[in-house]
Each structure stands twice: as C-alpha cells, then as structure tokens.
Amino acid sequence: MVGAGPGVQPVVGDWDGDGVDQVGLLSTGQWILDLNNNKTIDFGTEVFPTNFVGLPFAGDWDGT
C-alpha cells in the first residue's frame, strides 16, 4: 500500500463483506481500499475520489 505521509490516514474495514477487515487509506482526496487484502495497490485495489474532510471511521453502513 501507499506509505504514510502528510494527509494520509489509515482506515480498517470489511470493504468486501466477507467478514474479514482489510486495510484502506484516505489520501489527498481519494479512498484507497485493498479489497483483496494483499497490502499492495494492484487489480484488487479500488480507488474512489472524495471531497471528505475530517477523521475517517469504518462502520456497517448498509446493515448487512
């Protein structure tokens, strides 16, 4: 995964719903989520643009 640096905040959550937490980062206007849990930015990594400002936290947002 991308290393730590200014503006990079680590997050942990079950991004793919398999019951296992994966690593993620909030970095410079984008969420970077390691969906295949291999701690590498590759085909299993999703990147989502965001305007998020604040402290990120994980939760069960869809109730499943």
PDB file of N, CA, C, O and CB in Angstrom:
ATOM      1  N   MET A   1       0.847  -1.191   0.000  1.00  0.00           N
ATOM      2  CA  MET A   1       0.000   0.000   0.000  1.00  0.00           C
ATOM      3  C   MET A   1       0.884   1.244   0.000  1.00  0.00           C
ATOM      4  O   MET A   1       2.091   1.170   0.232  1.00  0.00           O
ATOM      5  CB  MET A   1      -0.959   0.004   1.227  1.00  0.00           C
ATOM      6  N   VAL A   2       0.274   2.350  -0.257  1.00  0.00           N
ATOM      7  CA  VAL A   2       0.960   3.639  -0.231  1.00  0.00           C
ATOM      8  C   VAL A   2       1.475   3.884   1.175  1.00  0.00           C
ATOM      9  O   VAL A   2       0.794   3.559   2.147  1.00  0.00           O
ATOM     10  CB  VAL A   2       0.019   4.791  -0.686  1.00  0.00           C
ATOM     11  N   GLY A   3       2.651   4.443   1.297  1.00  0.00           N
ATOM     12  CA  GLY A   3       3.216   4.710   2.600  1.00  0.00           C
ATOM     13  C   GLY A   3       2.569   5.889   3.300  1.00  0.00           C
ATOM     14  O   GLY A   3       1.820   6.660   2.701  1.00  0.00           O
ATOM     15  N   ALA A   4       2.874   6.010   4.578  1.00  0.00           N
ATOM     16  CA  ALA A   4       2.350   7.122   5.363  1.00  0.00           C
ATOM     17  C   ALA A   4       3.016   8.420   4.916  1.00  0.00           C
ATOM     18  O   ALA A   4       4.145   8.420   4.426  1.00  0.00           O
ATOM     19  CB  ALA A   4       2.574   6.885   6.878  1.00  0.00           C
ATOM     20  N   GLY A   5       2.312   9.499   5.091  1.00  0.00           N
ATOM     21  CA  GLY A   5       2.840  10.800   4.741  1.00  0.00           C
ATOM     22  C   GLY A   5       1.837  11.856   5.129  1.00  0.00           C
ATOM     23  O   GLY A   5       0.774  11.539   5.663  1.00  0.00           O
ATOM     24  N   PRO A   6       2.161  13.117   4.867  1.00  0.00           N
ATOM     25  CA  PRO A   6       1.218  14.185   5.193  1.00  0.00           C
ATOM     26  C   PRO A   6      -0.123  13.971   4.490  1.00  0.00           C
ATOM     27  O   PRO A   6      -0.165  13.722   3.285  1.00  0.00           O
ATOM     28  CB  PRO A   6       1.805  15.548   4.806  1.00  0.00           C
ATOM     29  N   GLY A   7      -1.188  14.065   5.227  1.00  0.00           N
ATOM     30  CA  GLY A   7      -2.518  13.933   4.659  1.00  0.00           C
ATOM     31  C   GLY A   7      -2.994  12.506   4.439  1.00  0.00           C
ATOM     32  O   GLY A   7      -4.104  12.306   3.946  1.00  0.00           O
ATOM     33  N   VAL A   8      -2.185  11.505   4.791  1.00  0.00           N
ATOM     34  CA  VAL A   8      -2.567  10.104   4.621  1.00  0.00           C
ATOM     35  C   VAL A   8      -3.083   9.563   5.948  1.00  0.00           C
ATOM     36  O   VAL A   8      -2.387   9.613   6.962  1.00  0.00           O
ATOM     37  CB  VAL A   8      -1.369   9.254   4.106  1.00  0.00           C
ATOM     38  N   GLN A   9      -4.326   9.039   5.930  1.00  0.00           N
ATOM     39  CA  GLN A   9      -4.922   8.493   7.148  1.00  0.00           C
ATOM     40  C   GLN A   9      -5.310   7.034   6.911  1.00  0.00           C
ATOM     41  O   GLN A   9      -6.071   6.743   5.988  1.00  0.00           O
ATOM     42  CB  GLN A   9      -6.161   9.328   7.586  1.00  0.00           C
ATOM     43  N   PRO A  10      -4.792   6.107   7.738  1.00  0.00           N
ATOM     44  CA  PRO A  10      -5.168   4.705   7.578  1.00  0.00           C
ATOM     45  C   PRO A  10      -6.583   4.449   8.091  1.00  0.00           C
ATOM     46  O   PRO A  10      -7.031   5.086   9.044  1.00  0.00           O
ATOM     47  CB  PRO A  10      -4.174   3.804   8.310  1.00  0.00           C
ATOM     48  N   VAL A  11      -7.277   3.516   7.452  1.00  0.00           N
ATOM     49  CA  VAL A  11      -8.602   3.071   7.883  1.00  0.00           C
ATOM     50  C   VAL A  11      -8.659   1.551   7.743  1.00  0.00           C
ATOM     51  O   VAL A  11      -7.968   0.970   6.906  1.00  0.00           O
ATOM     52  CB  VAL A  11      -9.742   3.763   7.044  1.00  0.00           C
ATOM     53  N   VAL A  12      -9.477   0.922   8.561  1.00  0.00           N
ATOM     54  CA  VAL A  12      -9.657  -0.524   8.507  1.00  0.00           C
ATOM     55  C   VAL A  12     -11.139  -0.811   8.448  1.00  0.00           C
ATOM     56  O   VAL A  12     -11.922  -0.191   9.167  1.00  0.00           O
ATOM     57  CB  VAL A  12      -8.999  -1.231   9.727  1.00  0.00           C
ATOM     58  N   GLY A  13     -11.534  -1.745   7.597  1.00  0.00           N
ATOM     59  CA  GLY A  13     -12.938  -2.114   7.494  1.00  0.00           C
ATOM     60  C   GLY A  13     -13.110  -3.347   6.624  1.00  0.00           C
ATOM     61  O   GLY A  13     -12.189  -3.749   5.914  1.00  0.00           O
ATOM     62  N   ASP A  14     -14.268  -3.931   6.679  1.00  0.00           N
ATOM     63  CA  ASP A  14     -14.601  -5.081   5.833  1.00  0.00           C
ATOM     64  C   ASP A  14     -15.177  -4.545   4.527  1.00  0.00           C
ATOM     65  O   ASP A  14     -16.396  -4.473   4.369  1.00  0.00           O
ATOM     66  CB  ASP A  14     -15.619  -6.055   6.550  1.00  0.00           C
ATOM     67  N   TRP A  15     -14.319  -4.174   3.603  1.00  0.00           N
ATOM     68  CA  TRP A  15     -14.722  -3.481   2.375  1.00  0.00           C
ATOM     69  C   TRP A  15     -15.493  -4.370   1.409  1.00  0.00           C
ATOM     70  O   TRP A  15     -16.262  -3.864   0.593  1.00  0.00           O
ATOM     71  CB  TRP A  15     -13.506  -2.932   1.680  1.00  0.00           C
ATOM     72  N   ASP A  16     -15.302  -5.692   1.484  1.00  0.00           N
ATOM     73  CA  ASP A  16     -15.962  -6.575   0.523  1.00  0.00           C
ATOM     74  C   ASP A  16     -17.029  -7.479   1.145  1.00  0.00           C
ATOM     75  O   ASP A  16     -17.577  -8.339   0.456  1.00  0.00           O
ATOM     76  CB  ASP A  16     -14.934  -7.424  -0.158  1.00  0.00           C
ATOM     77  N   GLY A  17     -17.333  -7.301   2.433  1.00  0.00           N
ATOM     78  CA  GLY A  17     -18.411  -8.037   3.079  1.00  0.00           C
ATOM     79  C   GLY A  17     -18.129  -9.493   3.387  1.00  0.00           C
ATOM     80  O   GLY A  17     -19.061 -10.266   3.606  1.00  0.00           O
ATOM     81  N   ASP A  18     -16.846  -9.890   3.409  1.00  0.00           N
ATOM     82  CA  ASP A  18     -16.524 -11.290   3.675  1.00  0.00           C
ATOM     83  C   ASP A  18     -16.281 -11.600   5.149  1.00  0.00           C
ATOM     84  O   ASP A  18     -15.937 -12.731   5.495  1.00  0.00           O
ATOM     85  CB  ASP A  18     -15.318 -11.678   2.889  1.00  0.00           C
ATOM     86  N   GLY A  19     -16.456 -10.610   6.015  1.00  0.00           N
ATOM     87  CA  GLY A  19     -16.250 -10.813   7.447  1.00  0.00           C
ATOM     88  C   GLY A  19     -14.817 -10.611   7.909  1.00  0.00           C
ATOM     89  O   GLY A  19     -14.526 -10.779   9.093  1.00  0.00           O
ATOM     90  N   VAL A  20     -13.911 -10.253   6.997  1.00  0.00           N
ATOM     91  CA  VAL A  20     -12.501 -10.031   7.308  1.00  0.00           C
ATOM     92  C   VAL A  20     -12.172  -8.573   7.018  1.00  0.00           C
ATOM     93  O   VAL A  20     -12.465  -8.072   5.932  1.00  0.00           O
ATOM     94  CB  VAL A  20     -11.577 -10.991   6.488  1.00  0.00           C
ATOM     95  N   ASP A  21     -11.561  -7.891   7.987  1.00  0.00           N
ATOM     96  CA  ASP A  21     -11.178  -6.489   7.785  1.00  0.00           C
ATOM     97  C   ASP A  21     -10.000  -6.371   6.832  1.00  0.00           C
ATOM     98  O   ASP A  21      -9.085  -7.194   6.852  1.00  0.00           O
ATOM     99  CB  ASP A  21     -10.833  -5.829   9.122  1.00  0.00           C
ATOM    100  N   GLN A  22     -10.036  -5.331   5.992  1.00  0.00           N
ATOM    101  CA  GLN A  22      -8.943  -5.022   5.087  1.00  0.00           C
ATOM    102  C   GLN A  22      -8.420  -3.623   5.392  1.00  0.00           C
ATOM    103  O   GLN A  22      -9.071  -2.831   6.073  1.00  0.00           O
ATOM    104  CB  GLN A  22      -9.397  -5.132   3.611  1.00  0.00           C
ATOM    105  N   VAL A  23      -7.223  -3.337   4.869  1.00  0.00           N
ATOM    106  CA  VAL A  23      -6.571  -2.049   5.051  1.00  0.00           C
ATOM    107  C   VAL A  23      -7.086  -1.066   4.005  1.00  0.00           C
ATOM    108  O   VAL A  23      -7.387  -1.446   2.873  1.00  0.00           O
ATOM    109  CB  VAL A  23      -5.032  -2.191   4.961  1.00  0.00           C
ATOM    110  N   GLY A  24      -7.181   0.187   4.395  1.00  0.00           N
ATOM    111  CA  GLY A  24      -7.520   1.244   3.455  1.00  0.00           C
ATOM    112  C   GLY A  24      -6.820   2.524   3.845  1.00  0.00           C
ATOM    113  O   GLY A  24      -6.302   2.641   4.956  1.00  0.00           O
ATOM    114  N   LEU A  25      -6.800   3.478   2.945  1.00  0.00           N
ATOM    115  CA  LEU A  25      -6.199   4.782   3.205  1.00  0.00           C
ATOM    116  C   LEU A  25      -7.121   5.870   2.687  1.00  0.00           C
ATOM    117  O   LEU A  25      -7.811   5.699   1.681  1.00  0.00           O
ATOM    118  CB  LEU A  25      -4.800   4.893   2.550  1.00  0.00           C
ATOM    119  N   LEU A  26      -7.120   6.975   3.383  1.00  0.00           N
ATOM    120  CA  LEU A  26      -7.722   8.203   2.884  1.00  0.00           C
ATOM    121  C   LEU A  26      -6.554   9.126   2.603  1.00  0.00           C
ATOM    122  O   LEU A  26      -5.841   9.535   3.519  1.00  0.00           O
ATOM    123  CB  LEU A  26      -8.762   8.841   3.914  1.00  0.00           C
ATOM    124  N   SER A  27      -6.356   9.456   1.326  1.00  0.00           N
ATOM    125  CA  SER A  27      -5.162  10.191   0.939  1.00  0.00           C
ATOM    126  C   SER A  27      -5.470  11.206  -0.150  1.00  0.00           C
ATOM    127  O   SER A  27      -5.904  10.832  -1.240  1.00  0.00           O
ATOM    128  CB  SER A  27      -4.079   9.232   0.470  1.00  0.00           C
ATOM    129  N   THR A  28      -5.253  12.467   0.127  1.00  0.00           N
ATOM    130  CA  THR A  28      -5.337  13.535  -0.853  1.00  0.00           C
ATOM    131  C   THR A  28      -6.561  13.416  -1.764  1.00  0.00           C
ATOM    132  O   THR A  28      -6.431  13.335  -2.985  1.00  0.00           O
ATOM    133  CB  THR A  28      -4.088  13.552  -1.684  1.00  0.00           C
ATOM    134  N   GLY A  29      -7.748  13.406  -1.155  1.00  0.00           N
ATOM    135  CA  GLY A  29      -8.975  13.413  -1.931  1.00  0.00           C
ATOM    136  C   GLY A  29      -9.383  12.095  -2.529  1.00  0.00           C
ATOM    137  O   GLY A  29     -10.177  12.066  -3.469  1.00  0.00           O
ATOM    138  N   GLN A  30      -8.853  10.982  -2.004  1.00  0.00           N
ATOM    139  CA  GLN A  30      -9.277   9.687  -2.514  1.00  0.00           C
ATOM    140  C   GLN A  30      -9.226   8.611  -1.426  1.00  0.00           C
ATOM    141  O   GLN A  30      -8.347   8.619  -0.565  1.00  0.00           O
ATOM    142  CB  GLN A  30      -8.406   9.281  -3.696  1.00  0.00           C
ATOM    143  N   TRP A  31     -10.189   7.686  -1.487  1.00  0.00           N
ATOM    144  CA  TRP A  31     -10.168   6.484  -0.670  1.00  0.00           C
ATOM    145  C   TRP A  31      -9.428   5.425  -1.472  1.00  0.00           C
ATOM    146  O   TRP A  31      -9.704   5.242  -2.657  1.00  0.00           O
ATOM    147  CB  TRP A  31     -11.621   6.012  -0.278  1.00  0.00           C
ATOM    148  N   ILE A  32      -8.494   4.727  -0.843  1.00  0.00           N
ATOM    149  CA  ILE A  32      -7.759   3.632  -1.478  1.00  0.00           C
ATOM    150  C   ILE A  32      -8.032   2.396  -0.628  1.00  0.00           C
ATOM    151  O   ILE A  32      -7.561   2.309   0.506  1.00  0.00           O
ATOM    152  CB  ILE A  32      -6.195   3.941  -1.597  1.00  0.00           C
ATOM    153  N   LEU A  33      -8.795   1.431  -1.172  1.00  0.00           N
ATOM    154  CA  LEU A  33      -9.245   0.275  -0.404  1.00  0.00           C
ATOM    155  C   LEU A  33      -8.654  -1.003  -0.978  1.00  0.00           C
ATOM    156  O   LEU A  33      -8.818  -1.288  -2.165  1.00  0.00           O
ATOM    157  CB  LEU A  33     -10.777   0.194  -0.391  1.00  0.00           C
ATOM    158  N   ASP A  34      -7.961  -1.780  -0.133  1.00  0.00           N
ATOM    159  CA  ASP A  34      -7.310  -3.029  -0.526  1.00  0.00           C
ATOM    160  C   ASP A  34      -8.310  -4.180  -0.404  1.00  0.00           C
ATOM    161  O   ASP A  34      -8.314  -4.897   0.597  1.00  0.00           O
ATOM    162  CB  ASP A  34      -6.048  -3.299   0.351  1.00  0.00           C
ATOM    163  N   LEU A  35      -9.153  -4.356  -1.418  1.00  0.00           N
ATOM    164  CA  LEU A  35     -10.235  -5.329  -1.354  1.00  0.00           C
ATOM    165  C   LEU A  35      -9.760  -6.774  -1.298  1.00  0.00           C
ATOM    166  O   LEU A  35     -10.452  -7.612  -0.719  1.00  0.00           O
ATOM    167  CB  LEU A  35     -11.128  -5.153  -2.529  1.00  0.00           C
ATOM    168  N   ASN A  36      -8.607  -7.099  -1.878  1.00  0.00           N
ATOM    169  CA  ASN A  36      -8.133  -8.477  -1.836  1.00  0.00           C
ATOM    170  C   ASN A  36      -7.163  -8.737  -0.680  1.00  0.00           C
ATOM    171  O   ASN A  36      -6.607  -9.829  -0.567  1.00  0.00           O
ATOM    172  CB  ASN A  36      -7.467  -8.824  -3.143  1.00  0.00           C
ATOM    173  N   ASN A  37      -6.963  -7.733   0.173  1.00  0.00           N
ATOM    174  CA  ASN A  37      -6.199  -7.859   1.423  1.00  0.00           C
ATOM    175  C   ASN A  37      -4.764  -8.334   1.227  1.00  0.00           C
ATOM    176  O   ASN A  37      -4.241  -9.060   2.072  1.00  0.00           O
ATOM    177  CB  ASN A  37      -6.901  -8.807   2.344  1.00  0.00           C
ATOM    178  N   ASN A  38      -4.117  -7.938   0.132  1.00  0.00           N
ATOM    179  CA  ASN A  38      -2.713  -8.323  -0.061  1.00  0.00           C
ATOM    180  C   ASN A  38      -1.750  -7.179   0.227  1.00  0.00           C
ATOM    181  O   ASN A  38      -0.548  -7.303  -0.006  1.00  0.00           O
ATOM    182  CB  ASN A  38      -2.500  -8.817  -1.478  1.00  0.00           C
ATOM    183  N   LYS A  39      -2.273  -6.069   0.731  1.00  0.00           N
ATOM    184  CA  LYS A  39      -1.482  -4.902   1.143  1.00  0.00           C
ATOM    185  C   LYS A  39      -0.639  -4.320   0.015  1.00  0.00           C
ATOM    186  O   LYS A  39       0.448  -3.790   0.243  1.00  0.00           O
ATOM    187  CB  LYS A  39      -0.581  -5.277   2.293  1.00  0.00           C
ATOM    188  N   THR A  40      -1.164  -4.430  -1.217  1.00  0.00           N
ATOM    189  CA  THR A  40      -0.498  -3.921  -2.408  1.00  0.00           C
ATOM    190  C   THR A  40      -1.534  -3.224  -3.290  1.00  0.00           C
ATOM    191  O   THR A  40      -2.678  -3.671  -3.385  1.00  0.00           O
ATOM    192  CB  THR A  40       0.218  -5.069  -3.185  1.00  0.00           C
ATOM    193  N   ILE A  41      -1.132  -2.135  -3.930  1.00  0.00           N
ATOM    194  CA  ILE A  41      -2.022  -1.499  -4.889  1.00  0.00           C
ATOM    195  C   ILE A  41      -1.910  -2.281  -6.189  1.00  0.00           C
ATOM    196  O   ILE A  41      -0.881  -2.242  -6.864  1.00  0.00           O
ATOM    197  CB  ILE A  41      -1.671   0.022  -5.094  1.00  0.00           C
ATOM    198  N   ASP A  42      -2.988  -2.996  -6.536  1.00  0.00           N
ATOM    199  CA  ASP A  42      -3.000  -3.831  -7.731  1.00  0.00           C
ATOM    200  C   ASP A  42      -4.434  -3.973  -8.229  1.00  0.00           C
ATOM    201  O   ASP A  42      -5.273  -3.128  -7.915  1.00  0.00           O
ATOM    202  CB  ASP A  42      -2.375  -5.224  -7.443  1.00  0.00           C
ATOM    203  N   PHE A  43      -4.737  -5.018  -8.995  1.00  0.00           N
ATOM    204  CA  PHE A  43      -6.076  -5.204  -9.551  1.00  0.00           C
ATOM    205  C   PHE A  43      -7.142  -5.336  -8.479  1.00  0.00           C
ATOM    206  O   PHE A  43      -8.315  -5.094  -8.763  1.00  0.00           O
ATOM    207  CB  PHE A  43      -6.101  -6.421 -10.434  1.00  0.00           C
ATOM    208  N   GLY A  44      -6.782  -5.711  -7.259  1.00  0.00           N
ATOM    209  CA  GLY A  44      -7.740  -5.864  -6.168  1.00  0.00           C
ATOM    210  C   GLY A  44      -7.943  -4.606  -5.350  1.00  0.00           C
ATOM    211  O   GLY A  44      -8.615  -4.642  -4.320  1.00  0.00           O
ATOM    212  N   THR A  45      -7.374  -3.492  -5.789  1.00  0.00           N
ATOM    213  CA  THR A  45      -7.474  -2.228  -5.070  1.00  0.00           C
ATOM    214  C   THR A  45      -8.487  -1.318  -5.758  1.00  0.00           C
ATOM    215  O   THR A  45      -8.447  -1.139  -6.976  1.00  0.00           O
ATOM    216  CB  THR A  45      -6.096  -1.538  -4.983  1.00  0.00           C
ATOM    217  N   GLU A  46      -9.383  -0.751  -4.980  1.00  0.00           N
ATOM    218  CA  GLU A  46     -10.348   0.212  -5.511  1.00  0.00           C
ATOM    219  C   GLU A  46      -9.957   1.609  -5.048  1.00  0.00           C
ATOM    220  O   GLU A  46      -9.593   1.801  -3.888  1.00  0.00           O
ATOM    221  CB  GLU A  46     -11.798  -0.136  -5.058  1.00  0.00           C
ATOM    222  N   VAL A  47     -10.029   2.577  -5.942  1.00  0.00           N
ATOM    223  CA  VAL A  47      -9.727   3.972  -5.624  1.00  0.00           C
ATOM    224  C   VAL A  47     -10.973   4.792  -5.953  1.00  0.00           C
ATOM    225  O   VAL A  47     -11.491   4.751  -7.069  1.00  0.00           O
ATOM    226  CB  VAL A  47      -8.462   4.495  -6.422  1.00  0.00           C
ATOM    227  N   PHE A  48     -11.440   5.538  -4.947  1.00  0.00           N
ATOM    228  CA  PHE A  48     -12.642   6.355  -5.096  1.00  0.00           C
ATOM    229  C   PHE A  48     -12.308   7.805  -4.791  1.00  0.00           C
ATOM    230  O   PHE A  48     -11.747   8.092  -3.734  1.00  0.00           O
ATOM    231  CB  PHE A  48     -13.777   5.850  -4.171  1.00  0.00           C
ATOM    232  N   PRO A  49     -12.641   8.735  -5.696  1.00  0.00           N
ATOM    233  CA  PRO A  49     -12.427  10.150  -5.389  1.00  0.00           C
ATOM    234  C   PRO A  49     -13.407  10.601  -4.308  1.00  0.00           C
ATOM    235  O   PRO A  49     -14.517  10.080  -4.205  1.00  0.00           O
ATOM    236  CB  PRO A  49     -12.585  11.020  -6.663  1.00  0.00           C
ATOM    237  N   THR A  50     -12.983  11.569  -3.511  1.00  0.00           N
ATOM    238  CA  THR A  50     -13.840  12.089  -2.447  1.00  0.00           C
ATOM    239  C   THR A  50     -13.481  13.537  -2.125  1.00  0.00           C
ATOM    240  O   THR A  50     -12.367  13.991  -2.388  1.00  0.00           O
ATOM    241  CB  THR A  50     -13.721  11.218  -1.185  1.00  0.00           C
ATOM    242  N   ASN A  51     -14.430  14.237  -1.560  1.00  0.00           N
ATOM    243  CA  ASN A  51     -14.192  15.572  -1.010  1.00  0.00           C
ATOM    244  C   ASN A  51     -14.218  15.519   0.506  1.00  0.00           C
ATOM    245  O   ASN A  51     -14.381  16.548   1.162  1.00  0.00           O
ATOM    246  CB  ASN A  51     -15.239  16.577  -1.530  1.00  0.00           C
ATOM    247  N   PHE A  52     -14.058  14.315   1.073  1.00  0.00           N
ATOM    248  CA  PHE A  52     -14.143  14.099   2.511  1.00  0.00           C
ATOM    249  C   PHE A  52     -13.123  14.950   3.255  1.00  0.00           C
ATOM    250  O   PHE A  52     -11.956  15.028   2.870  1.00  0.00           O
ATOM    251  CB  PHE A  52     -13.935  12.623   2.839  1.00  0.00           C
ATOM    252  N   VAL A  53     -13.583  15.587   4.327  1.00  0.00           N
ATOM    253  CA  VAL A  53     -12.708  16.337   5.218  1.00  0.00           C
ATOM    254  C   VAL A  53     -13.052  15.907   6.632  1.00  0.00           C
ATOM    255  O   VAL A  53     -14.221  15.933   7.017  1.00  0.00           O
ATOM    256  CB  VAL A  53     -12.867  17.894   5.029  1.00  0.00           C
ATOM    257  N   GLY A  54     -12.059  15.514   7.409  1.00  0.00           N
ATOM    258  CA  GLY A  54     -12.301  15.099   8.784  1.00  0.00           C
ATOM    259  C   GLY A  54     -11.622  13.789   9.117  1.00  0.00           C
ATOM    260  O   GLY A  54     -10.721  13.340   8.409  1.00  0.00           O
ATOM    261  N   LEU A  55     -12.063  13.187  10.194  1.00  0.00           N
ATOM    262  CA  LEU A  55     -11.496  11.939  10.681  1.00  0.00           C
ATOM    263  C   LEU A  55     -12.303  10.763  10.129  1.00  0.00           C
ATOM    264  O   LEU A  55     -13.497  10.660  10.409  1.00  0.00           O
ATOM    265  CB  LEU A  55     -11.475  11.912  12.232  1.00  0.00           C
ATOM    266  N   PRO A  56     -11.673   9.866   9.345  1.00  0.00           N
ATOM    267  CA  PRO A  56     -12.424   8.745   8.786  1.00  0.00           C
ATOM    268  C   PRO A  56     -12.682   7.669   9.842  1.00  0.00           C
ATOM    269  O   PRO A  56     -11.887   7.489  10.764  1.00  0.00           O
ATOM    270  CB  PRO A  56     -11.671   8.143   7.596  1.00  0.00           C
ATOM    271  N   PHE A  57     -13.796   6.961   9.697  1.00  0.00           N
ATOM    272  CA  PHE A  57     -14.054   5.803  10.550  1.00  0.00           C
ATOM    273  C   PHE A  57     -14.921   4.816   9.795  1.00  0.00           C
ATOM    274  O   PHE A  57     -15.719   5.200   8.940  1.00  0.00           O
ATOM    275  CB  PHE A  57     -14.732   6.222  11.880  1.00  0.00           C
ATOM    276  N   ALA A  58     -14.759   3.540  10.117  1.00  0.00           N
ATOM    277  CA  ALA A  58     -15.484   2.475   9.439  1.00  0.00           C
ATOM    278  C   ALA A  58     -16.750   2.127  10.206  1.00  0.00           C
ATOM    279  O   ALA A  58     -16.832   2.344  11.415  1.00  0.00           O
ATOM    280  CB  ALA A  58     -14.597   1.234   9.276  1.00  0.00           C
ATOM    281  N   GLY A  59     -17.742   1.584   9.495  1.00  0.00           N
ATOM    282  CA  GLY A  59     -18.980   1.161  10.116  1.00  0.00           C
ATOM    283  C   GLY A  59     -19.789   0.306   9.153  1.00  0.00           C
ATOM    284  O   GLY A  59     -19.463   0.223   7.968  1.00  0.00           O
ATOM    285  N   ASP A  60     -20.825  -0.321   9.649  1.00  0.00           N
ATOM    286  CA  ASP A  60     -21.716  -1.129   8.810  1.00  0.00           C
ATOM    287  C   ASP A  60     -22.812  -0.207   8.298  1.00  0.00           C
ATOM    288  O   ASP A  60     -23.852  -0.071   8.942  1.00  0.00           O
ATOM    289  CB  ASP A  60     -22.323  -2.358   9.605  1.00  0.00           C
ATOM    290  N   TRP A  61     -22.596   0.427   7.156  1.00  0.00           N
ATOM    291  CA  TRP A  61     -23.483   1.459   6.650  1.00  0.00           C
ATOM    292  C   TRP A  61     -24.720   0.901   5.949  1.00  0.00           C
ATOM    293  O   TRP A  61     -25.712   1.617   5.806  1.00  0.00           O
ATOM    294  CB  TRP A  61     -22.731   2.344   5.710  1.00  0.00           C
ATOM    295  N   ASP A  62     -24.687  -0.354   5.509  1.00  0.00           N
ATOM    296  CA  ASP A  62     -25.847  -0.905   4.821  1.00  0.00           C
ATOM    297  C   ASP A  62     -26.589  -1.968   5.635  1.00  0.00           C
ATOM    298  O   ASP A  62     -27.567  -2.536   5.147  1.00  0.00           O
ATOM    299  CB  ASP A  62     -25.417  -1.492   3.508  1.00  0.00           C
ATOM    300  N   GLY A  63     -26.152  -2.246   6.851  1.00  0.00           N
ATOM    301  CA  GLY A  63     -26.860  -3.145   7.755  1.00  0.00           C
ATOM    302  C   GLY A  63     -26.722  -4.611   7.437  1.00  0.00           C
ATOM    303  O   GLY A  63     -27.487  -5.422   7.959  1.00  0.00           O
ATOM    304  N   THR A  64     -25.763  -4.985   6.591  1.00  0.00           N
ATOM    305  CA  THR A  64     -25.591  -6.405   6.269  1.00  0.00           C
ATOM    306  C   THR A  64     -24.435  -7.006   7.022  1.00  0.00           C
ATOM    307  O   THR A  64     -24.149  -8.194   6.869  1.00  0.00           O
ATOM    308  CB  THR A  64     -25.382  -6.595   4.783  1.00  0.00           C
TER     309      THR A  64
END
